Amino acid sequence: MNHLRLGHSPDSDDAFMFWALATDRVSVPGVQFTHELRDIETLNRWAREGRLEFTAISVHAYAYVHERYAILPHGASMGDGYGPMLVARPDTPHMTDGLRLGIPGELTSAFLALQLWRSARIPPEEPSNPTGLRYVVLPFDQIIEAVTAGDIDAGLIIHEGQLTYREHGLHVLVDLGAWWKERTDLPLPLGVNVIRTDLEPGLQRAVANAFQQSIVEGLANRQEALTHALQYSRGLPTPTADRFVGMYVNDWTVDMGVRGRRAIELFLAEASDRSLIPPIDGVSFVS
């Protein structure tokens, strides 16, 4: 029996994807999974240590673990014309220069997208600190509160904050998913699931196939999977949680396809070209 540690975040979209695996509706013969639920920044750090065999990570973090992990073609979170946003109080200037920002983690794809957006707006000869951002790292679910309280000038929001920020009287300075789509005509790649490359290739494929089946089962049994996911929705009303799940569990999640792979490759290549991440030889996908 192979014992594999499986990491994902305690968020409604991840819980929806993993519902069939977590409830044994889908299994891999000869494999027993231990589910490790942690916030994405913890999973990013653990991936750098190679702690888990199968885990969700930010696409940004893949730049630091590409020698140890390969990306599954299933389970990706793609913002197709939408995604993380920088939000602020109505009296905040639209220019980000000099603003003190709250971000959900330095290895999040949201932060890398923000850096790309900022670096695209400044001259290439700009010396030192190419993104010019002042920021503090906060738990993602405390960022909106910190903005409304005036503790920070603007916040980079992910997860359900993308749907609830208006309820707090905030407005959007930049929608990074919309910006990326306009520039590239590709979805903004945010999260992926990866598997350690020291596992036998047949086992990698079996896990990938089971995970895809888990996603398909969730979409085919939406109400059951959503009920399971609501345990992790932090009190969101069911319609809001359902909408959030629909944003990030969809056809891109079942199989990212050629365009999804291209989006990941381009996102990382542009970041590397701007010295925002280390250079990488290439992106490995489980085939």
ZADO-1210 file (C-alpha; in nm, 4 decimals, padded with zeros to 6 digits):
<atoms>
<atom x="00.0000" y="00.0000" z="00.0000" code="MET" pos="1"/>
<atom x="00.1324" y="00.3427" z="-00.0984" code="ASN" pos="2"/>
<atom x="00.0626" y="00.6141" z="00.1593" code="HIS" pos="3"/>
<atom x="00.0521" y="00.9552" z="-00.0068" code="LEU" pos="4"/>
<atom x="00.0136" y="01.2869" z="00.1726" code="ARG" pos="5"/>
<atom x="-00.2239" y="01.5128" z="-00.0169" code="LEU" pos="6"/>
<atom x="-00.2236" y="01.8857" z="00.0541" code="GLY" pos="7"/>
<atom x="-00.4920" y="02.1371" z="-00.0319" code="HIS" pos="8"/>
<atom x="-00.6350" y="02.4537" z="00.1161" code="SER" pos="9"/>
<atom x="-00.9440" y="02.4612" z="00.3393" code="PRO" pos="10"/>
<atom x="-01.1331" y="02.6671" z="00.0814" code="ASP" pos="11"/>
<atom x="-01.4642" y="02.5862" z="-00.0792" code="SER" pos="12"/>
<atom x="-01.3259" y="02.5463" z="-00.4324" code="ASP" pos="13"/>
<atom x="-01.0521" y="02.3041" z="-00.3231" code="ASP" pos="14"/>
<atom x="-01.2955" y="02.1154" z="-00.1007" code="ALA" pos="15"/>
<atom x="-01.5312" y="02.0833" z="-00.3976" code="PHE" pos="16"/>
<atom x="-01.2549" y="01.9415" z="-00.6203" code="MET" pos="17"/>
<atom x="-01.1393" y="01.6893" z="-00.3616" code="PHE" pos="18"/>
<atom x="-01.4887" y="01.5895" z="-00.2404" code="TRP" pos="19"/>
<atom x="-01.4990" y="01.2533" z="-00.4196" code="ALA" pos="20"/>
<atom x="-01.1471" y="01.1611" z="-00.3038" code="LEU" pos="21"/>
<atom x="-01.2157" y="01.2741" z="00.0527" code="ALA" pos="22"/>
<atom x="-01.5366" y="01.0685" z="00.0706" code="THR" pos="23"/>
<atom x="-01.3908" y="00.7614" z="-00.1063" code="ASP" pos="24"/>
<atom x="-01.6227" y="00.7919" z="-00.4042" code="ARG" pos="25"/>
<atom x="-01.3022" y="00.7870" z="-00.6055" code="VAL" pos="26"/>
<atom x="-00.9921" y="00.5945" z="-00.5086" code="SER" pos="27"/>
<atom x="-00.6628" y="00.4696" z="-00.6465" code="VAL" pos="28"/>
<atom x="-00.6034" y="00.0951" z="-00.6009" code="PRO" pos="29"/>
<atom x="-00.3147" y="00.0390" z="-00.3645" code="GLY" pos="30"/>
<atom x="-00.3029" y="00.4022" z="-00.2508" code="VAL" pos="31"/>
<atom x="-00.4141" y="00.5519" z="00.0790" code="GLN" pos="32"/>
<atom x="-00.4347" y="00.9319" z="00.0966" code="PHE" pos="33"/>
<atom x="-00.3813" y="01.1406" z="00.4067" code="THR" pos="34"/>
<atom x="-00.5397" y="01.4827" z="00.3525" code="HIS" pos="35"/>
<atom x="-00.3434" y="01.7802" z="00.4869" code="GLU" pos="36"/>
<atom x="-00.5528" y="02.0979" z="00.4909" code="LEU" pos="37"/>
<atom x="-00.3427" y="02.4149" z="00.5157" code="ARG" pos="38"/>
<atom x="-00.3530" y="02.7675" z="00.3786" code="ASP" pos="39"/>
<atom x="-00.1906" y="02.8062" z="00.0389" code="ILE" pos="40"/>
<atom x="00.1146" y="02.9937" z="00.1637" code="GLU" pos="41"/>
<atom x="00.1927" y="02.7068" z="00.4030" code="THR" pos="42"/>
<atom x="00.1519" y="02.4577" z="00.1180" code="LEU" pos="43"/>
<atom x="00.3851" y="02.6699" z="-00.0942" code="ASN" pos="44"/>
<atom x="00.6497" y="02.6581" z="00.1776" code="ARG" pos="45"/>
<atom x="00.6020" y="02.2848" z="00.2307" code="TRP" pos="46"/>
<atom x="00.6458" y="02.2258" z="-00.1420" code="ALA" pos="47"/>
<atom x="00.9839" y="02.3967" z="-00.1260" code="ARG" pos="48"/>
<atom x="01.0753" y="02.1357" z="00.1361" code="GLU" pos="49"/>
<atom x="00.9252" y="01.8511" z="-00.0709" code="GLY" pos="50"/>
<atom x="00.7171" y="01.7538" z="00.2305" code="ARG" pos="51"/>
<atom x="00.4049" y="01.6254" z="00.0496" code="LEU" pos="52"/>
<atom x="00.3812" y="01.3839" z="-00.2413" code="GLU" pos="53"/>
<atom x="00.0728" y="01.5503" z="-00.3954" code="PHE" pos="54"/>
<atom x="-00.0218" y="01.9083" z="-00.3190" code="THR" pos="55"/>
<atom x="-00.1915" y="02.2253" z="-00.4314" code="ALA" pos="56"/>
<atom x="00.0439" y="02.5189" z="-00.4779" code="ILE" pos="57"/>
<atom x="00.0450" y="02.8627" z="-00.6342" code="SER" pos="58"/>
<atom x="00.1756" y="02.8800" z="-00.9902" code="VAL" pos="59"/>
<atom x="00.4208" y="03.1401" z="-00.8578" code="HIS" pos="60"/>
<atom x="00.5638" y="02.8838" z="-00.6147" code="ALA" pos="61"/>
<atom x="00.6267" y="02.6369" z="-00.8969" code="TYR" pos="62"/>
<atom x="00.9280" y="02.8456" z="-00.9982" code="ALA" pos="63"/>
<atom x="01.0955" y="02.7310" z="-00.6762" code="TYR" pos="64"/>
<atom x="00.9943" y="02.3631" z="-00.6847" code="VAL" pos="65"/>
<atom x="01.0105" y="02.2741" z="-01.0551" code="HIS" pos="66"/>
<atom x="01.3029" y="02.0366" z="-01.0060" code="GLU" pos="67"/>
<atom x="01.1029" y="01.8290" z="-00.7575" code="ARG" pos="68"/>
<atom x="00.7409" y="01.8432" z="-00.8788" code="TYR" pos="69"/>
<atom x="00.5435" y="01.8099" z="-01.2034" code="ALA" pos="70"/>
<atom x="00.2121" y="01.9852" z="-01.2684" code="ILE" pos="71"/>
<atom x="-00.1044" y="01.7799" z="-01.3081" code="LEU" pos="72"/>
<atom x="-00.3198" y="01.8865" z="-01.6049" code="PRO" pos="73"/>
<atom x="-00.6212" y="01.8724" z="-01.3726" code="HIS" pos="74"/>
<atom x="-00.7230" y="02.0870" z="-01.0764" code="GLY" pos="75"/>
<atom x="-00.5921" y="02.4211" z="-01.2010" code="ALA" pos="76"/>
<atom x="-00.7513" y="02.7444" z="-01.0830" code="SER" pos="77"/>
<atom x="-00.7620" y="02.9835" z="-01.3771" code="MET" pos="78"/>
<atom x="-00.9092" y="03.3325" z="-01.3774" code="GLY" pos="79"/>
<atom x="-01.0559" y="03.3667" z="-01.7261" code="ASP" pos="80"/>
<atom x="-01.0958" y="03.7445" z="-01.7438" code="GLY" pos="81"/>
<atom x="-01.1215" y="03.7779" z="-01.3658" code="TYR" pos="82"/>
<atom x="-00.9007" y="03.7083" z="-01.0694" code="GLY" pos="83"/>
<atom x="-00.7235" y="03.8716" z="-00.7769" code="PRO" pos="84"/>
<atom x="-00.7920" y="04.2420" z="-00.7329" code="MET" pos="85"/>
<atom x="-00.6263" y="04.5341" z="-00.5642" code="LEU" pos="86"/>
<atom x="-00.9028" y="04.7104" z="-00.3714" code="VAL" pos="87"/>
<atom x="-00.9109" y="05.0274" z="-00.1653" code="ALA" pos="88"/>
<atom x="-01.1392" y="05.2758" z="00.0049" code="ARG" pos="89"/>
<atom x="-01.3121" y="05.5223" z="-00.2318" code="PRO" pos="90"/>
<atom x="-01.0879" y="05.8110" z="-00.1220" code="ASP" pos="91"/>
<atom x="-00.7683" y="05.6242" z="-00.2178" code="THR" pos="92"/>
<atom x="-00.5788" y="05.7501" z="-00.5265" code="PRO" pos="93"/>
<atom x="-00.5902" y="05.5179" z="-00.8260" code="HIS" pos="94"/>
<atom x="-00.2127" y="05.5280" z="-00.8622" code="MET" pos="95"/>
<atom x="-00.0410" y="05.2594" z="-00.6544" code="THR" pos="96"/>
<atom x="00.2880" y="05.4473" z="-00.6153" code="ASP" pos="97"/>
<atom x="00.3681" y="05.4894" z="-00.2481" code="GLY" pos="98"/>
<atom x="00.0624" y="05.3047" z="-00.1217" code="LEU" pos="99"/>
<atom x="00.1072" y="05.0561" z="00.1619" code="ARG" pos="100"/>
<atom x="-00.0456" y="04.7307" z="00.0445" code="LEU" pos="101"/>
<atom x="-00.1640" y="04.4173" z="00.2193" code="GLY" pos="102"/>
<atom x="-00.0873" y="04.0956" z="00.0315" code="ILE" pos="103"/>
<atom x="-00.1860" y="03.7338" z="00.1096" code="PRO" pos="104"/>
<atom x="00.1651" y="03.5907" z="00.0692" code="GLY" pos="105"/>
<atom x="00.4878" y="03.6488" z="-00.1188" code="GLU" pos="106"/>
<atom x="00.4604" y="03.3167" z="-00.3053" code="LEU" pos="107"/>
<atom x="00.0996" y="03.3632" z="-00.4154" code="THR" pos="108"/>
<atom x="00.0287" y="03.3991" z="-00.7854" code="SER" pos="109"/>
<atom x="-00.1768" y="03.7062" z="-00.7004" code="ALA" pos="110"/>
<atom x="00.1364" y="03.8814" z="-00.5739" code="PHE" pos="111"/>
<atom x="00.3396" y="03.7771" z="-00.8775" code="LEU" pos="112"/>
<atom x="00.0632" y="03.9037" z="-01.1077" code="ALA" pos="113"/>
<atom x="00.0628" y="04.2346" z="-00.9195" code="LEU" pos="114"/>
<atom x="00.4391" y="04.2601" z="-00.9612" code="GLN" pos="115"/>
<atom x="00.4074" y="04.1873" z="-01.3337" code="LEU" pos="116"/>
<atom x="00.1353" y="04.4498" z="-01.3692" code="TRP" pos="117"/>
<atom x="00.3447" y="04.7083" z="-01.1857" code="ARG" pos="118"/>
<atom x="00.6671" y="04.6275" z="-01.3705" code="SER" pos="119"/>
<atom x="00.4880" y="04.6613" z="-01.7050" code="ALA" pos="120"/>
<atom x="00.4047" y="05.0215" z="-01.6122" code="ARG" pos="121"/>
<atom x="00.7563" y="05.1449" z="-01.5341" code="ILE" pos="122"/>
<atom x="01.0538" y="05.2092" z="-01.7632" code="PRO" pos="123"/>
<atom x="01.2868" y="04.9100" z="-01.8058" code="PRO" pos="124"/>
<atom x="01.5848" y="05.1224" z="-01.6959" code="GLU" pos="125"/>
<atom x="01.4298" y="05.1808" z="-01.3523" code="GLU" pos="126"/>
<atom x="01.7012" y="05.0807" z="-01.0993" code="PRO" pos="127"/>
<atom x="01.6493" y="04.8639" z="-00.7905" code="SER" pos="128"/>
<atom x="01.3122" y="04.7456" z="-00.6582" code="ASN" pos="129"/>
<atom x="01.1654" y="04.7049" z="-01.0084" code="PRO" pos="130"/>
<atom x="00.8080" y="04.6812" z="-00.8865" code="THR" pos="131"/>
<atom x="00.8241" y="04.9711" z="-00.6421" code="GLY" pos="132"/>
<atom x="00.5724" y="04.8084" z="-00.4073" code="LEU" pos="133"/>
<atom x="00.5463" y="04.8659" z="-00.0331" code="ARG" pos="134"/>
<atom x="00.3591" y="04.5831" z="00.1320" code="TYR" pos="135"/>
<atom x="00.2887" y="04.3809" z="00.4420" code="VAL" pos="136"/>
<atom x="00.1870" y="04.0135" z="00.4406" code="VAL" pos="137"/>
<atom x="-00.1483" y="03.9433" z="00.6085" code="LEU" pos="138"/>
<atom x="-00.3774" y="03.6397" z="00.6313" code="PRO" pos="139"/>
<atom x="-00.5943" y="03.6603" z="00.3203" code="PHE" pos="140"/>
<atom x="-00.9172" y="03.6731" z="00.5211" code="ASP" pos="141"/>
<atom x="-00.7989" y="03.9777" z="00.7194" code="GLN" pos="142"/>
<atom x="-00.7047" y="04.1982" z="00.4250" code="ILE" pos="143"/>
<atom x="-01.0444" y="04.3550" z="00.3568" code="ILE" pos="144"/>
<atom x="-01.0860" y="04.4401" z="00.7254" code="GLU" pos="145"/>
<atom x="-00.7392" y="04.5984" z="00.7316" code="ALA" pos="146"/>
<atom x="-00.8287" y="04.8165" z="00.4321" code="VAL" pos="147"/>
<atom x="-01.1589" y="04.9333" z="00.5769" code="THR" pos="148"/>
<atom x="-00.9928" y="05.0075" z="00.9125" code="ALA" pos="149"/>
<atom x="-00.7272" y="05.2191" z="00.7430" code="GLY" pos="150"/>
<atom x="-00.4398" y="04.9989" z="00.8594" code="ASP" pos="151"/>
<atom x="-00.3284" y="04.9663" z="00.4956" code="ILE" pos="152"/>
<atom x="-00.4056" y="05.1756" z="00.1893" code="ASP" pos="153"/>
<atom x="-00.5062" y="04.8906" z="-00.0405" code="ALA" pos="154"/>
<atom x="-00.5377" y="04.5147" z="-00.0286" code="GLY" pos="155"/>
<atom x="-00.4688" y="04.2354" z="-00.2742" code="LEU" pos="156"/>
<atom x="-00.7715" y="04.0096" z="-00.2399" code="ILE" pos="157"/>
<atom x="-00.8095" y="03.6451" z="-00.3366" code="ILE" pos="158"/>
<atom x="-01.0718" y="03.3762" z="-00.2753" code="HIS" pos="159"/>
<atom x="-01.4231" y="03.4920" z="-00.1878" code="GLU" pos="160"/>
<atom x="-01.3063" y="03.8480" z="-00.1225" code="GLY" pos="161"/>
<atom x="-01.3363" y="03.8915" z="-00.4991" code="GLN" pos="162"/>
<atom x="-01.7141" y="03.8633" z="-00.4534" code="LEU" pos="163"/>
<atom x="-01.7646" y="04.0444" z="-00.1217" code="THR" pos="164"/>
<atom x="-01.5422" y="04.3548" z="-00.1318" code="TYR" pos="165"/>
<atom x="-01.8296" y="04.5814" z="-00.2425" code="ARG" pos="166"/>
<atom x="-02.0201" y="04.4953" z="00.0740" code="GLU" pos="167"/>
<atom x="-01.7411" y="04.6731" z="00.2622" code="HIS" pos="168"/>
<atom x="-01.7562" y="04.9897" z="00.0533" code="GLY" pos="169"/>
<atom x="-01.4335" y="04.9202" z="-00.1347" code="LEU" pos="170"/>
<atom x="-01.3553" y="04.9772" z="-00.5012" code="HIS" pos="171"/>
<atom x="-01.1151" y="04.8179" z="-00.7481" code="VAL" pos="172"/>
<atom x="-00.7817" y="04.9774" z="-00.8357" code="LEU" pos="173"/>
<atom x="-00.6840" y="04.6939" z="-01.0696" code="VAL" pos="174"/>
<atom x="-00.8398" y="04.3614" z="-01.1685" code="ASP" pos="175"/>
<atom x="-00.5370" y="04.1468" z="-01.2463" code="LEU" pos="176"/>
<atom x="-00.7317" y="03.8733" z="-01.4225" code="GLY" pos="177"/>
<atom x="-00.8913" y="04.1235" z="-01.6593" code="ALA" pos="178"/>
<atom x="-00.5531" y="04.2906" z="-01.7191" code="TRP" pos="179"/>
<atom x="-00.3841" y="03.9593" z="-01.8027" code="TRP" pos="180"/>
<atom x="-00.6673" y="03.8496" z="-02.0333" code="LYS" pos="181"/>
<atom x="-00.6551" y="04.1780" z="-02.2251" code="GLU" pos="182"/>
<atom x="-00.2770" y="04.1474" z="-02.2710" code="ARG" pos="183"/>
<atom x="-00.2495" y="03.7790" z="-02.3570" code="THR" pos="184"/>
<atom x="-00.5976" y="03.6486" z="-02.4424" code="ASP" pos="185"/>
<atom x="-00.5224" y="03.3725" z="-02.1905" code="LEU" pos="186"/>
<atom x="-00.6579" y="03.2927" z="-01.8446" code="PRO" pos="187"/>
<atom x="-00.4527" y="03.4045" z="-01.5453" code="LEU" pos="188"/>
<atom x="-00.3022" y="03.0871" z="-01.3924" code="PRO" pos="189"/>
<atom x="-00.3348" y="03.1030" z="-01.0164" code="LEU" pos="190"/>
<atom x="-00.3236" y="02.7578" z="-00.8591" code="GLY" pos="191"/>
<atom x="-00.2162" y="02.4121" z="-00.9712" code="VAL" pos="192"/>
<atom x="-00.1764" y="02.0684" z="-00.8212" code="ASN" pos="193"/>
<atom x="00.1636" y="01.9045" z="-00.8389" code="VAL" pos="194"/>
<atom x="00.3064" y="01.5605" z="-00.7708" code="ILE" pos="195"/>
<atom x="00.6585" y="01.4634" z="-00.6754" code="ARG" pos="196"/>
<atom x="00.8637" y="01.3389" z="-00.9672" code="THR" pos="197"/>
<atom x="01.0396" y="01.0763" z="-00.7555" code="ASP" pos="198"/>
<atom x="00.7163" y="00.8748" z="-00.7608" code="LEU" pos="199"/>
<atom x="00.6878" y="00.5990" z="-01.0210" code="GLU" pos="200"/>
<atom x="00.5434" y="00.7422" z="-01.3478" code="PRO" pos="201"/>
<atom x="00.2547" y="00.4942" z="-01.3480" code="GLY" pos="202"/>
<atom x="00.1577" y="00.6044" z="-00.9973" code="LEU" pos="203"/>
<atom x="00.1751" y="00.9692" z="-01.1017" code="GLN" pos="204"/>
<atom x="-00.0664" y="00.9013" z="-01.3879" code="ARG" pos="205"/>
<atom x="-00.3013" y="00.6960" z="-01.1679" code="ALA" pos="206"/>
<atom x="-00.3215" y="00.9785" z="-00.9130" code="VAL" pos="207"/>
<atom x="-00.3746" y="01.2361" z="-01.1881" code="ALA" pos="208"/>
<atom x="-00.6568" y="01.0303" z="-01.3413" code="ASN" pos="209"/>
<atom x="-00.8258" y="00.9807" z="-01.0041" code="ALA" pos="210"/>
<atom x="-00.8053" y="01.3504" z="-00.9288" code="PHE" pos="211"/>
<atom x="-00.9634" y="01.4344" z="-01.2628" code="GLN" pos="212"/>
<atom x="-01.2387" y="01.1832" z="-01.1867" code="GLN" pos="213"/>
<atom x="-01.2928" y="01.3498" z="-00.8476" code="SER" pos="214"/>
<atom x="-01.3432" y="01.6871" z="-01.0163" code="ILE" pos="215"/>
<atom x="-01.5816" y="01.5398" z="-01.2737" code="VAL" pos="216"/>
<atom x="-01.7781" y="01.3649" z="-00.9960" code="GLU" pos="217"/>
<atom x="-01.8118" y="01.6939" z="-00.8104" code="GLY" pos="218"/>
<atom x="-01.9418" y="01.8752" z="-01.1156" code="LEU" pos="219"/>
<atom x="-02.1845" y="01.5896" z="-01.1904" code="ALA" pos="220"/>
<atom x="-02.3100" y="01.5868" z="-00.8294" code="ASN" pos="221"/>
<atom x="-02.2873" y="01.9588" z="-00.7689" code="ARG" pos="222"/>
<atom x="-02.5249" y="01.9862" z="-00.4726" code="GLN" pos="223"/>
<atom x="-02.3574" y="01.7080" z="-00.2748" code="GLU" pos="224"/>
<atom x="-02.0102" y="01.8413" z="-00.3470" code="ALA" pos="225"/>
<atom x="-02.1196" y="02.1965" z="-00.2653" code="LEU" pos="226"/>
<atom x="-02.2707" y="02.0852" z="00.0657" code="THR" pos="227"/>
<atom x="-01.9343" y="01.9306" z="00.1510" code="HIS" pos="228"/>
<atom x="-01.7522" y="02.2460" z="00.0374" code="ALA" pos="229"/>
<atom x="-01.9743" y="02.4729" z="00.2490" code="LEU" pos="230"/>
<atom x="-01.7963" y="02.3394" z="00.5572" code="GLN" pos="231"/>
<atom x="-01.4993" y="02.5463" z="00.4416" code="TYR" pos="232"/>
<atom x="-01.6789" y="02.8561" z="00.3113" code="SER" pos="233"/>
<atom x="-01.6195" y="03.0728" z="00.6222" code="ARG" pos="234"/>
<atom x="-01.9886" y="03.1503" z="00.6592" code="GLY" pos="235"/>
<atom x="-02.0505" y="03.2524" z="00.2988" code="LEU" pos="236"/>
<atom x="-02.4144" y="03.2366" z="00.1900" code="PRO" pos="237"/>
<atom x="-02.4741" y="02.9313" z="-00.0260" code="THR" pos="238"/>
<atom x="-02.5366" y="03.1302" z="-00.3490" code="PRO" pos="239"/>
<atom x="-02.2087" y="03.3207" z="-00.3028" code="THR" pos="240"/>
<atom x="-02.0137" y="03.0027" z="-00.2297" code="ALA" pos="241"/>
<atom x="-02.1712" y="02.8365" z="-00.5336" code="ASP" pos="242"/>
<atom x="-02.0717" y="03.1309" z="-00.7511" code="ARG" pos="243"/>
<atom x="-01.7160" y="03.1238" z="-00.6163" code="PHE" pos="244"/>
<atom x="-01.6852" y="02.7503" z="-00.6799" code="VAL" pos="245"/>
<atom x="-01.8113" y="02.8058" z="-01.0336" code="GLY" pos="246"/>
<atom x="-01.5407" y="03.0649" z="-01.0948" code="MET" pos="247"/>
<atom x="-01.2591" y="02.8252" z="-01.0121" code="TYR" pos="248"/>
<atom x="-01.3963" y="02.4734" z="-01.0687" code="VAL" pos="249"/>
<atom x="-01.4898" y="02.4486" z="-01.4343" code="ASN" pos="250"/>
<atom x="-01.3647" y="02.3205" z="-01.7695" code="ASP" pos="251"/>
<atom x="-01.0179" y="02.4639" z="-01.7024" code="TRP" pos="252"/>
<atom x="-01.0109" y="02.2567" z="-01.3846" code="THR" pos="253"/>
<atom x="-01.1133" y="01.9309" z="-01.5499" code="VAL" pos="254"/>
<atom x="-00.8283" y="01.9678" z="-01.7993" code="ASP" pos="255"/>
<atom x="-00.6315" y="02.2865" z="-01.8593" code="MET" pos="256"/>
<atom x="-00.5527" y="02.1872" z="-02.2187" code="GLY" pos="257"/>
<atom x="-00.2991" y="02.3522" z="-02.4462" code="VAL" pos="258"/>
<atom x="-00.4108" y="02.7076" z="-02.3660" code="ARG" pos="259"/>
<atom x="-00.3915" y="02.6478" z="-01.9931" code="GLY" pos="260"/>
<atom x="-00.0398" y="02.5112" z="-02.0251" code="ARG" pos="261"/>
<atom x="00.0549" y="02.8061" z="-02.2433" code="ARG" pos="262"/>
<atom x="-00.0831" y="03.0460" z="-01.9818" code="ALA" pos="263"/>
<atom x="00.1359" y="02.8905" z="-01.7114" code="ILE" pos="264"/>
<atom x="00.4447" y="02.8910" z="-01.9315" code="GLU" pos="265"/>
<atom x="00.3934" y="03.2533" z="-02.0356" code="LEU" pos="266"/>
<atom x="00.3189" y="03.3724" z="-01.6803" code="PHE" pos="267"/>
<atom x="00.6411" y="03.2197" z="-01.5496" code="LEU" pos="268"/>
<atom x="00.8464" y="03.3242" z="-01.8532" code="ALA" pos="269"/>
<atom x="00.7418" y="03.6880" z="-01.8219" code="GLU" pos="270"/>
<atom x="00.8171" y="03.6837" z="-01.4502" code="ALA" pos="271"/>
<atom x="01.1588" y="03.5325" z="-01.5150" code="SER" pos="272"/>
<atom x="01.2346" y="03.7847" z="-01.7903" code="ASP" pos="273"/>
<atom x="01.1644" y="04.0643" z="-01.5406" code="ARG" pos="274"/>
<atom x="01.3809" y="03.8960" z="-01.2726" code="SER" pos="275"/>
<atom x="01.0808" y="03.8467" z="-01.0447" code="LEU" pos="276"/>
<atom x="01.1517" y="03.4726" z="-01.0136" code="ILE" pos="277"/>
<atom x="01.4604" y="03.2605" z="-01.0784" code="PRO" pos="278"/>
<atom x="01.5067" y="03.1320" z="-01.4338" code="PRO" pos="279"/>
<atom x="01.3627" y="02.7852" z="-01.4917" code="ILE" pos="280"/>
<atom x="01.4494" y="02.5398" z="-01.7674" code="ASP" pos="281"/>
<atom x="01.0900" y="02.4506" z="-01.8427" code="GLY" pos="282"/>
<atom x="00.7563" y="02.3494" z="-01.6981" code="VAL" pos="283"/>
<atom x="00.6978" y="01.9761" z="-01.6439" code="SER" pos="284"/>
<atom x="00.3470" y="01.8344" z="-01.6788" code="PHE" pos="285"/>
<atom x="00.2260" y="01.4850" z="-01.5938" code="VAL" pos="286"/>
<atom x="00.1336" y="01.3249" z="-01.9257" code="SER" pos="287"/>
</atoms>
